[in-house]
Amino acid sequence: MVRTITLGSCVSVQGILVRTLDNGKLVVRVGERIFTGAPV
């Protein structure tokens, strides 16, 4: 499933959902990179 997250105040990343953390943040994969941020 593709999800969008925000990193900071204005940077957003869209990628494949890896998992949801206990604090409500999402982990997404874009190619070989992993990003963690708040869902949009």
Backbone as XML, in Angstrom:
<?xml version="1.0"?>
<chain id="A" units="angstrom">
  <residue number="1" name="MET">
    <atom name="N" x="0.851" y="-1.170" z="0.000"/>
    <atom name="CA" x="0.000" y="0.000" z="0.000"/>
    <atom name="C" x="0.902" y="1.240" z="0.000"/>
  </residue>
  <residue number="2" name="VAL">
    <atom name="N" x="0.626" y="2.175" z="-0.860"/>
    <atom name="CA" x="1.391" y="3.414" z="-0.943"/>
    <atom name="C" x="0.830" y="4.400" z="0.070"/>
  </residue>
  <residue number="3" name="ARG">
    <atom name="N" x="1.712" y="5.001" z="0.861"/>
    <atom name="CA" x="1.301" y="5.990" z="1.863"/>
    <atom name="C" x="2.180" y="7.223" z="1.738"/>
  </residue>
  <residue number="4" name="THR">
    <atom name="N" x="1.663" y="8.350" z="2.191"/>
    <atom name="CA" x="2.391" y="9.615" z="2.190"/>
    <atom name="C" x="2.641" y="10.036" z="3.629"/>
  </residue>
  <residue number="5" name="ILE">
    <atom name="N" x="3.881" y="10.445" z="3.919"/>
    <atom name="CA" x="4.249" y="10.925" z="5.251"/>
    <atom name="C" x="4.911" y="12.288" z="5.117"/>
  </residue>
  <residue number="6" name="THR">
    <atom name="N" x="4.963" y="13.025" z="6.220"/>
    <atom name="CA" x="5.658" y="14.312" z="6.237"/>
    <atom name="C" x="6.911" y="14.190" z="7.088"/>
  </residue>
  <residue number="7" name="LEU">
    <atom name="N" x="7.959" y="14.832" z="6.602"/>
    <atom name="CA" x="9.229" y="14.930" z="7.324"/>
    <atom name="C" x="9.463" y="16.412" z="7.589"/>
  </residue>
  <residue number="8" name="GLY">
    <atom name="N" x="9.337" y="16.821" z="8.810"/>
    <atom name="CA" x="9.459" y="18.235" z="9.126"/>
    <atom name="C" x="8.183" y="18.977" z="8.772"/>
  </residue>
  <residue number="9" name="SER">
    <atom name="N" x="8.316" y="20.244" z="8.394"/>
    <atom name="CA" x="7.133" y="21.064" z="8.167"/>
    <atom name="C" x="6.647" y="21.072" z="6.727"/>
  </residue>
  <residue number="10" name="CYS">
    <atom name="N" x="7.538" y="20.821" z="5.746"/>
    <atom name="CA" x="7.082" y="20.961" z="4.364"/>
    <atom name="C" x="7.582" y="19.874" z="3.420"/>
  </residue>
  <residue number="11" name="VAL">
    <atom name="N" x="8.308" y="18.908" z="3.904"/>
    <atom name="CA" x="8.809" y="17.831" z="3.042"/>
    <atom name="C" x="7.915" y="16.612" z="3.203"/>
  </residue>
  <residue number="12" name="SER">
    <atom name="N" x="7.404" y="16.102" z="2.091"/>
    <atom name="CA" x="6.578" y="14.893" z="2.142"/>
    <atom name="C" x="7.219" y="13.816" z="1.275"/>
  </residue>
  <residue number="13" name="VAL">
    <atom name="N" x="6.993" y="12.565" z="1.682"/>
    <atom name="CA" x="7.555" y="11.409" z="0.991"/>
    <atom name="C" x="6.424" y="10.422" z="0.745"/>
  </residue>
  <residue number="14" name="GLN">
    <atom name="N" x="6.385" y="9.853" z="-0.450"/>
    <atom name="CA" x="5.385" y="8.853" z="-0.770"/>
    <atom name="C" x="6.099" y="7.554" z="-1.099"/>
  </residue>
  <residue number="15" name="GLY">
    <atom name="N" x="5.683" y="6.472" z="-0.422"/>
    <atom name="CA" x="6.339" y="5.193" z="-0.652"/>
    <atom name="C" x="5.498" y="4.039" z="-0.152"/>
  </residue>
  <residue number="16" name="ILE">
    <atom name="N" x="6.082" y="2.847" z="-0.219"/>
    <atom name="CA" x="5.406" y="1.623" z="0.184"/>
    <atom name="C" x="5.435" y="1.510" z="1.704"/>
  </residue>
  <residue number="17" name="LEU">
    <atom name="N" x="4.278" y="1.271" z="2.308"/>
    <atom name="CA" x="4.174" y="1.153" z="3.762"/>
    <atom name="C" x="4.916" y="-0.099" z="4.228"/>
  </residue>
  <residue number="18" name="VAL">
    <atom name="N" x="5.825" y="0.084" z="5.200"/>
    <atom name="CA" x="6.559" y="-1.026" z="5.789"/>
    <atom name="C" x="5.894" y="-1.444" z="7.096"/>
  </residue>
  <residue number="19" name="ARG">
    <atom name="N" x="5.639" y="-0.471" z="7.973"/>
    <atom name="CA" x="4.967" y="-0.765" z="9.241"/>
    <atom name="C" x="4.495" y="0.528" z="9.885"/>
  </residue>
  <residue number="20" name="THR">
    <atom name="N" x="3.642" y="0.372" z="10.900"/>
    <atom name="CA" x="3.159" y="1.488" z="11.713"/>
    <atom name="C" x="3.786" y="1.365" z="13.090"/>
  </residue>
  <residue number="21" name="LEU">
    <atom name="N" x="4.334" y="2.460" z="13.590"/>
    <atom name="CA" x="4.970" y="2.449" z="14.908"/>
    <atom name="C" x="3.939" y="2.693" z="16.004"/>
  </residue>
  <residue number="22" name="ASP">
    <atom name="N" x="4.312" y="2.379" z="17.247"/>
    <atom name="CA" x="3.411" y="2.553" z="18.387"/>
    <atom name="C" x="3.020" y="4.012" z="18.616"/>
  </residue>
  <residue number="23" name="ASN">
    <atom name="N" x="3.891" y="4.955" z="18.224"/>
    <atom name="CA" x="3.604" y="6.373" z="18.439"/>
    <atom name="C" x="2.752" y="6.981" z="17.318"/>
  </residue>
  <residue number="24" name="GLY">
    <atom name="N" x="2.275" y="6.148" z="16.373"/>
    <atom name="CA" x="1.409" y="6.632" z="15.302"/>
    <atom name="C" x="2.128" y="7.003" z="14.022"/>
  </residue>
  <residue number="25" name="LYS">
    <atom name="N" x="3.447" y="7.018" z="14.036"/>
    <atom name="CA" x="4.201" y="7.341" z="12.827"/>
    <atom name="C" x="4.275" y="6.128" z="11.917"/>
  </residue>
  <residue number="26" name="LEU">
    <atom name="N" x="4.547" y="6.403" z="10.632"/>
    <atom name="CA" x="4.632" y="5.343" z="9.638"/>
    <atom name="C" x="6.053" y="5.211" z="9.128"/>
  </residue>
  <residue number="27" name="VAL">
    <atom name="N" x="6.405" y="4.002" z="8.737"/>
    <atom name="CA" x="7.697" y="3.725" z="8.106"/>
    <atom name="C" x="7.395" y="3.335" z="6.665"/>
  </residue>
  <residue number="28" name="VAL">
    <atom name="N" x="7.997" y="4.073" z="5.699"/>
    <atom name="CA" x="7.786" y="3.781" z="4.286"/>
    <atom name="C" x="9.125" y="3.543" z="3.599"/>
  </residue>
  <residue number="29" name="ARG">
    <atom name="N" x="9.078" y="2.763" z="2.516"/>
    <atom name="CA" x="10.274" y="2.457" z="1.738"/>
    <atom name="C" x="10.146" y="3.099" z="0.362"/>
  </residue>
  <residue number="30" name="VAL">
    <atom name="N" x="11.213" y="3.795" z="-0.047"/>
    <atom name="CA" x="11.305" y="4.369" z="-1.387"/>
    <atom name="C" x="12.592" y="3.822" z="-1.983"/>
  </residue>
  <residue number="31" name="GLY">
    <atom name="N" x="12.456" y="2.826" z="-2.837"/>
    <atom name="CA" x="13.645" y="2.164" z="-3.384"/>
    <atom name="C" x="14.368" y="1.442" z="-2.270"/>
  </residue>
  <residue number="32" name="GLU">
    <atom name="N" x="15.624" y="1.808" z="-2.035"/>
    <atom name="CA" x="16.428" y="1.200" z="-0.969"/>
    <atom name="C" x="16.374" y="2.002" z="0.333"/>
  </residue>
  <residue number="33" name="ARG">
    <atom name="N" x="15.739" y="3.170" z="0.303"/>
    <atom name="CA" x="15.742" y="4.055" z="1.475"/>
    <atom name="C" x="14.497" y="3.872" z="2.309"/>
  </residue>
  <residue number="34" name="ILE">
    <atom name="N" x="14.663" y="4.055" z="3.620"/>
    <atom name="CA" x="13.556" y="3.935" z="4.591"/>
    <atom name="C" x="13.358" y="5.301" z="5.237"/>
  </residue>
  <residue number="35" name="PHE">
    <atom name="N" x="12.101" y="5.745" z="5.327"/>
    <atom name="CA" x="11.765" y="7.019" z="5.950"/>
    <atom name="C" x="10.710" y="6.802" z="7.023"/>
  </residue>
  <residue number="36" name="THR">
    <atom name="N" x="10.796" y="7.578" z="8.094"/>
    <atom name="CA" x="9.821" y="7.531" z="9.183"/>
    <atom name="C" x="9.251" y="8.938" z="9.362"/>
  </residue>
  <residue number="37" name="GLY">
    <atom name="N" x="7.915" y="9.022" z="9.428"/>
    <atom name="CA" x="7.296" y="10.330" z="9.600"/>
    <atom name="C" x="5.817" y="10.213" z="9.944"/>
  </residue>
  <residue number="38" name="ALA">
    <atom name="N" x="5.199" y="11.364" z="10.101"/>
    <atom name="CA" x="3.779" y="11.425" z="10.458"/>
    <atom name="C" x="2.924" y="11.233" z="9.204"/>
  </residue>
  <residue number="39" name="PRO">
    <atom name="N" x="1.824" y="10.484" z="9.308"/>
    <atom name="CA" x="0.963" y="10.306" z="8.139"/>
    <atom name="C" x="0.259" y="11.595" z="7.750"/>
  </residue>
  <residue number="40" name="VAL">
    <atom name="N" x="-0.025" y="11.727" z="6.472"/>
    <atom name="CA" x="-0.730" y="12.918" z="5.956"/>
    <atom name="C" x="-2.221" y="12.687" z="6.044"/>
  </residue>
</chain>
